[in-house]
Amino acid sequence: MGIELELHSGRPVRKGSSRDTLLRGSYQHGEALARSLSTLDRHGSGKLGWVDPYGDTLFNDQEARVARQEVDVSGSAMR
């Protein structure tokens, strides 16, 4: 199982092509990302714990900013 990250300009249409709104994607580190995210508390205040490795997880702008901050903090802690 791996996780793919995609940034879209708008909410992707389920029946249409999500490529129409795709701005950027990351597909290289999906398995390592899935392993790392599986250790997070799904009931905590963070957003990264909400990621469903088996389905789609959509974040609005505010949620994405919080998740980005979590990534920044996690990255700093690993250095």
Buried (B, 14 or more C-beta within 10 A) or exposed (E): EEBEBBEBEEEBEEEEEBEEBEEEEEEEEBEEBBEBBEEBEEEEEBBBBBBEBEEEBEBEEEEEEBBEEBEEEEEEEEE
